[in-house]
Amino acid sequence: MAKTKISENNEEKAGKNAKPKKKKTILIILVALVLLAGSSAGAYIFFLKPAAQTGEVKKTKIEEKESLDLGEMIVNLSGSSAHYLRVKVIIDYPKDKKLAEELNKKKHIVSDVVISTLRSKTLAEVSNANAIQGLKKSLVDEINNNLDSGEITGIYFTDFLVQ
Protein backbone atom coordinates (compact mmCIF):
# COMPACT_ATOMS: atom_id res chain seq x y z
CA MET A 1 0.00 0.00 0.00
CA ALA A 2 2.77 2.33 0.75
CA LYS A 3 4.10 1.75 -2.70
CA THR A 4 0.84 2.67 -4.36
CA LYS A 5 0.48 5.88 -2.36
CA ILE A 6 3.97 6.93 -3.37
CA SER A 7 3.32 6.16 -7.02
CA GLU A 8 0.00 8.05 -6.90
CA ASN A 9 1.72 11.06 -5.36
CA ASN A 10 4.41 10.94 -8.06
CA GLU A 11 1.76 10.78 -10.79
CA GLU A 12 -0.09 13.76 -9.31
CA LYS A 13 3.12 15.77 -9.15
CA ALA A 14 4.04 14.74 -12.69
CA GLY A 15 0.58 15.74 -13.94
CA LYS A 16 0.82 19.14 -12.25
CA ASN A 17 4.32 19.72 -13.62
CA ALA A 18 3.34 18.58 -17.15
CA LYS A 19 0.60 21.20 -17.62
CA PRO A 20 2.80 24.23 -16.91
CA LYS A 21 5.56 22.78 -19.12
CA LYS A 22 3.13 22.40 -22.05
CA LYS A 23 1.81 25.92 -21.56
CA LYS A 24 5.35 27.28 -21.46
CA THR A 25 6.31 25.46 -24.70
CA ILE A 26 3.18 26.64 -26.50
CA LEU A 27 3.78 30.20 -25.33
CA ILE A 28 7.39 30.12 -26.59
CA ILE A 29 6.27 28.77 -29.97
CA LEU A 30 3.58 31.46 -30.30
CA VAL A 31 6.01 34.23 -29.41
CA ALA A 32 8.52 32.89 -31.96
CA LEU A 33 5.83 32.76 -34.69
CA VAL A 34 4.70 36.33 -33.94
CA LEU A 35 8.31 37.57 -34.08
CA LEU A 36 8.92 35.69 -37.34
CA ALA A 37 5.75 37.09 -38.94
CA GLY A 38 6.58 40.61 -37.77
CA SER A 39 10.12 40.51 -39.05
CA SER A 40 8.96 39.08 -42.39
CA ALA A 41 6.39 41.85 -42.80
CA GLY A 42 8.96 44.47 -41.85
CA ALA A 43 11.49 43.10 -44.33
CA TYR A 44 8.86 43.08 -47.09
CA ILE A 45 7.85 46.66 -46.43
CA PHE A 46 11.42 47.88 -46.15
CA PHE A 47 13.14 45.92 -48.92
CA LEU A 48 10.69 44.37 -51.34
CA LYS A 49 7.75 46.73 -51.54
CA PRO A 50 7.49 48.25 -55.02
CA ALA A 51 8.51 51.89 -55.25
CA ALA A 52 5.11 53.04 -56.49
CA GLN A 53 3.43 51.82 -53.31
CA THR A 54 5.81 53.72 -51.04
CA GLY A 55 5.17 56.98 -52.87
CA GLU A 56 8.58 57.06 -54.54
CA VAL A 57 8.53 57.18 -58.28
CA LYS A 58 11.65 56.01 -60.02
CA LYS A 59 11.97 57.70 -63.36
CA THR A 60 13.71 55.72 -66.04
CA LYS A 61 14.56 57.60 -69.14
CA ILE A 62 13.90 55.50 -72.17
CA GLU A 63 15.69 57.04 -75.06
CA GLU A 64 13.68 57.00 -78.23
CA LYS A 65 15.61 55.91 -81.26
CA GLU A 66 15.21 56.11 -84.98
CA SER A 67 16.85 54.17 -87.74
CA LEU A 68 18.06 54.81 -91.24
CA ASP A 69 18.14 51.98 -93.75
CA LEU A 70 21.15 52.31 -96.05
CA GLY A 71 20.02 49.38 -98.13
CA GLU A 72 22.02 46.52 -99.55
CA MET A 73 25.70 46.97 -100.39
CA ILE A 74 28.05 44.65 -102.24
CA VAL A 75 31.79 45.23 -101.91
CA ASN A 76 34.95 43.39 -102.94
CA LEU A 77 37.09 42.45 -99.97
CA SER A 78 40.69 43.55 -99.69
CA GLY A 79 43.45 41.11 -100.59
CA SER A 80 41.51 39.10 -103.14
CA SER A 81 39.30 39.94 -106.07
CA ALA A 82 37.46 36.63 -105.78
CA HIS A 83 35.75 37.37 -102.44
CA TYR A 84 32.98 39.82 -101.82
CA LEU A 85 30.70 40.88 -99.01
CA ARG A 86 26.99 41.58 -99.34
CA VAL A 87 25.43 43.43 -96.41
CA LYS A 88 22.25 45.27 -95.63
CA VAL A 89 23.03 48.09 -93.21
CA ILE A 90 20.71 49.88 -90.80
CA ILE A 91 21.95 52.78 -88.67
CA ASP A 92 20.48 53.42 -85.23
CA TYR A 93 20.51 56.92 -83.72
CA PRO A 94 18.75 58.91 -80.99
CA LYS A 95 15.55 60.65 -81.97
CA ASP A 96 16.77 64.11 -82.94
CA LYS A 97 15.33 66.20 -85.72
CA LYS A 98 18.65 67.86 -86.59
CA LEU A 99 20.51 64.56 -86.68
CA ALA A 100 17.80 62.95 -88.81
CA GLU A 101 17.98 65.80 -91.32
CA GLU A 102 21.78 65.66 -91.41
CA LEU A 103 21.79 61.89 -91.94
CA ASN A 104 19.30 62.21 -94.81
CA LYS A 105 21.36 64.99 -96.40
CA LYS A 106 24.62 63.08 -95.93
CA LYS A 107 23.28 59.64 -96.78
CA HIS A 108 25.64 59.40 -99.74
CA ILE A 109 28.62 60.26 -97.51
CA VAL A 110 27.56 57.72 -94.89
CA SER A 111 27.17 55.05 -97.59
CA ASP A 112 30.60 55.90 -98.95
CA VAL A 113 32.14 55.58 -95.46
CA VAL A 114 30.52 52.18 -95.00
CA ILE A 115 31.67 50.95 -98.40
CA SER A 116 35.23 52.26 -97.93
CA THR A 117 35.52 50.70 -94.49
CA LEU A 118 34.16 47.35 -95.65
CA ARG A 119 36.43 47.30 -98.73
CA SER A 120 39.48 47.71 -96.51
CA LYS A 121 38.67 44.48 -94.64
CA THR A 122 40.04 41.07 -95.60
CA LEU A 123 38.14 37.79 -95.76
CA ALA A 124 39.52 36.74 -92.36
CA GLU A 125 38.39 40.01 -90.77
CA VAL A 126 34.77 39.68 -91.89
CA SER A 127 34.27 35.93 -91.67
CA ASN A 128 35.11 35.69 -87.97
CA ALA A 129 31.98 36.12 -85.83
CA ASN A 130 33.93 37.87 -83.06
CA ALA A 131 35.39 40.39 -85.52
CA ILE A 132 31.91 41.60 -86.52
CA GLN A 133 31.58 43.60 -83.29
CA GLY A 134 34.89 45.32 -83.99
CA LEU A 135 33.75 46.02 -87.54
CA LYS A 136 30.54 47.60 -86.25
CA LYS A 137 32.47 49.76 -83.79
CA SER A 138 34.84 50.99 -86.47
CA LEU A 139 31.91 51.80 -88.75
CA VAL A 140 30.15 53.76 -86.00
CA ASP A 141 33.34 55.71 -85.27
CA GLU A 142 33.96 56.51 -88.94
CA ILE A 143 30.37 57.63 -89.51
CA ASN A 144 30.39 59.79 -86.36
CA ASN A 145 33.56 61.51 -87.59
CA ASN A 146 31.53 62.80 -90.55
CA LEU A 147 28.54 64.10 -88.56
CA ASP A 148 28.15 67.56 -87.05
CA SER A 149 24.86 67.63 -85.14
CA GLY A 150 24.97 64.35 -83.24
CA GLU A 151 26.21 60.79 -83.22
CA ILE A 152 24.79 57.45 -84.23
CA THR A 153 24.57 54.85 -81.48
CA GLY A 154 24.66 51.62 -83.39
CA ILE A 155 24.82 49.84 -86.68
CA TYR A 156 23.06 46.62 -87.58
CA PHE A 157 23.53 44.13 -90.37
CA THR A 158 20.22 42.58 -91.34
CA ASP A 159 21.87 40.63 -94.16
CA PHE A 160 25.50 39.52 -94.11
CA LEU A 161 26.91 37.25 -96.79
CA VAL A 162 30.59 36.54 -97.42
CA GLN A 163 31.59 34.68 -100.56
C-alpha positions, 0 to 999 in steps of 0.5 A: 500500500505504501508503494501505491500511495507513493506512485500516486503522489508521483503521478499527481506531481508529474501531472501538475508539472506537465501542464505548466511545461506544455503551456510554457512550450506553447507560449514560446512557440507562439512568441517565436511565430509572432516575431517571425511574422513581424520581421517578415512583414517588416522586411517586405515593407522595407526591402521588397515593396514596389517603389510606387506603393511607397510613394517614390517614383523612379523615373527611367529615361527610355531614349527614343531611337530612330533608324536609317536603312542604307540598303544593300551593299556589295563590296569586294574584300581587300586582298583578293578579287574573288571574295565579296561581301553583301550586307544590308546596313541599318543605322540606329541613332537617338531621336533628334530632328537635326541629326535625322535631317543631317543623316538624310542629307549626308546619306551618300557620304555615310554610304561611302564611309561604310563601303570604304571601311568594308572594302578595306577588310580582308576575308579573315576580318569579316568571316570571324563572328567575333570580328563583326563587333569590332567592324561595327564599332569601327563603322560607327566611329567613322560615320560619327567623324563625318557628322556635325549635329549628333552621333549614331549609337549603333549599326546593324547588319540585317543581311551579311553574306561573305563569298 
